[in-house]
Amino acid sequence: MSGDEIQTSGDTPPKSGAERYAAARTRSEAKNQAVRDELEPLAPGERPLAVTIASITAMLFAIGNLVSFLLTNDATGDDENRAVIQLALICAILFVASVGMWLVKYWAVIGFQTILGLQIIVYSLSLTRVDNAWVALLFVAIIALSGVLFWFLIRAMARIQMPEAPDIQSLKDQREAAEAAALQAVADHNARVKKPEQADNSDG
């Protein structure tokens, strides 16, 4: 192997695991930041449309469960007591989620998303035991609508998490400073690695 080949290989030392991890993390953070930059922070008193729809849906679920119980309940004794407790728990969760989303609370949105996710799983499993085509179509429609609402709530959650407008520029400046410091640290490390290799090549 010639000296020129040795010199060339020394100019591009292989990246360490830490450097590869830092580079991958930087690329991932750049993609995430690009997505965040496309979002607009909520204006004072603003409620995303998806959150409004979810709030109304949760309240309708609560009312629907209550009405369905009153019209179809035929349990007695201990069975009725258990059914009432279960109904009260479900309606309370849906009511709290509805009010929380109406007030644009992050915990309420993520809680209702959990309910939607469980509903999608339950109806998807139920499809395997349905014999009636119309019932199957109803289940598919419920799954599709729940999935669409779930998707739009993800973007709404990102906006709810965003800081107030005056803080956004400060956060961007801090991020840029941290990225610059990380890049400088990588450059300093590469420079320290190259110096001994170049010295060895010169001696050879």
C-alpha positions in Angstrom: 0.0 0.0 0.0 1.5 3.4 -1.0 1.9 6.4 1.3 -0.7 8.3 -0.7 -3.3 5.6 0.0 -2.4 5.6 3.7 -2.8 9.4 3.8 -6.2 9.2 2.0 -7.5 6.6 4.4 -6.3 8.7 7.3 -8.2 11.7 6.2 -11.5 9.9 6.6 -11.4 7.9 9.8 -14.4 5.6 10.4 -17.0 7.1 12.6 -17.4 5.9 16.1 -20.7 4.5 17.4 -21.3 7.7 19.4 -20.8 9.8 16.2 -23.2 7.7 14.2 -25.7 7.9 16.9 -25.3 11.7 17.1 -25.7 12.0 13.4 -28.8 9.8 13.3 -30.3 11.7 16.2 -29.6 15.1 14.5 -31.3 13.9 11.3 -34.3 12.6 13.3 -34.6 15.8 15.2 -34.4 17.9 12.0 -37.3 15.9 10.6 -39.3 16.4 13.8 -38.5 20.0 13.9 -39.6 20.5 10.2 -43.0 19.0 11.2 -43.3 21.2 14.3 -42.4 24.3 12.2 -45.5 23.6 10.0 -47.8 23.7 13.1 -49.2 26.9 14.4 -49.6 27.4 18.2 -53.1 27.7 19.5 -54.4 31.2 19.7 -55.9 32.3 23.1 -59.2 30.5 23.5 -58.8 28.4 20.3 -59.9 24.8 20.2 -58.8 22.6 17.3 -61.8 21.2 15.3 -60.7 17.6 15.9 -60.8 18.2 19.7 -64.2 19.8 19.5 -65.5 16.8 17.5 -63.9 14.4 20.0 -65.4 16.3 23.0 -68.9 16.1 21.5 -68.4 12.5 20.6 -67.3 11.6 24.1 -70.4 13.3 25.5 -72.7 11.5 23.0 -71.0 8.2 24.0 -71.8 8.9 27.7 -75.4 9.8 27.0 -75.8 6.8 24.6 -74.5 4.4 27.2 -76.9 5.7 29.8 -79.9 5.6 27.5 -79.1 2.2 26.3 -78.8 0.9 29.8 -82.2 2.4 30.8 -83.9 0.9 27.8 -82.4 -2.5 27.8 -81.4 -3.3 31.3 -83.2 -6.4 32.7 -80.6 -7.4 35.3 -81.7 -7.8 39.0 -80.0 -8.2 42.3 -76.2 -8.3 42.3 -76.0 -8.3 38.5 -77.9 -5.1 38.4 -75.6 -3.5 41.0 -72.5 -4.5 39.0 -74.1 -3.2 35.8 -74.9 0.1 37.5 -71.3 0.5 38.8 -69.8 -0.4 35.4 -72.2 2.1 33.7 -71.3 4.9 36.2 -67.6 4.3 35.7 -67.8 4.4 31.9 -70.0 7.5 31.8 -67.9 9.3 34.4 -64.7 8.6 32.3 -66.4 9.8 29.1 -67.9 12.9 30.8 -64.5 13.9 32.3 -62.8 13.3 28.9 -65.5 15.4 27.1 -65.2 18.3 29.5 -61.4 18.1 29.5 -61.2 18.2 25.8 -63.7 21.1 25.6 -61.2 23.0 27.9 -58.3 21.9 25.6 -56.5 19.8 28.1 -53.7 17.5 26.8 -54.5 14.7 29.3 -58.1 14.6 28.2 -57.1 14.2 24.5 -54.6 11.4 25.1 -57.1 9.7 27.4 -59.8 9.8 24.7 -57.3 8.5 22.2 -56.8 5.5 24.4 -60.6 4.9 24.4 -60.6 5.2 20.7 -57.7 2.8 20.3 -59.5 0.2 22.6 -62.7 0.7 20.6 -60.9 0.0 17.3 -59.4 -3.1 18.7 -62.7 -4.4 20.2 -64.7 -3.8 17.0 -61.9 -5.3 14.8 -62.0 -8.5 16.9 -65.7 -8.5 16.8 -65.6 -8.5 13.0 -64.3 -12.1 13.1 -67.6 -13.3 14.7 -70.1 -11.2 12.7 -72.4 -13.1 10.3 -74.6 -10.3 9.2 -73.2 -8.2 6.4 -74.9 -4.9 7.5 -73.6 -5.3 11.0 -70.1 -5.9 9.6 -70.4 -2.7 7.5 -71.5 -0.8 10.6 -68.4 -2.1 12.5 -66.1 -1.2 9.6 -67.6 2.3 9.6 -67.1 2.7 13.3 -63.5 1.5 13.0 -62.8 3.9 10.0 -64.3 6.9 11.7 -62.5 6.2 15.0 -59.2 5.8 13.1 -59.7 9.1 11.3 -60.5 11.0 14.5 -57.6 9.3 16.2 -55.2 10.5 13.4 -56.4 14.1 13.5 -56.2 14.2 17.3 -52.5 13.4 17.0 -51.8 16.7 15.2 -54.1 18.5 17.6 -52.1 17.1 20.5 -48.9 18.5 19.0 -50.4 21.9 18.8 -51.7 21.7 22.4 -48.2 20.8 23.5 -46.6 23.8 21.8 -45.5 26.7 24.0 -47.0 30.1 23.9 -45.8 32.2 20.9 -43.3 34.4 22.9 -41.4 31.3 24.0 -41.1 29.7 20.6 -38.2 31.8 19.3 -36.4 31.3 22.6 -36.7 27.6 22.3 -35.5 27.7 18.7 -32.4 29.7 19.7 -31.6 27.2 22.5 -32.0 24.3 20.1 -29.7 26.0 17.5 -27.1 26.7 20.1 -27.2 23.1 21.3 -26.8 21.8 17.7 -23.9 24.1 17.1 -22.2 22.9 20.3 -22.7 19.3 19.3 -21.3 19.8 15.8 -18.3 21.6 17.2 -17.7 18.8 19.7 -17.8 16.3 16.8 -15.4 18.4 14.7 -13.0 18.7 17.6 -13.1 15.0 18.1 -12.3 14.3 14.5 -9.4 16.8 14.6 -7.9 15.0 17.6 -8.3 11.6 15.8 -6.7 12.9 12.6 -3.5 14.4 14.2 -2.0 11.2 15.5 -2.8 9.4 12.2 -1.2 12.1 10.1 1.8 12.1 12.3 2.2 8.3 11.9 1.8 8.7 8.1 4.5 11.4 8.0 6.9 9.2 10.0 6.2 6.3 7.5 
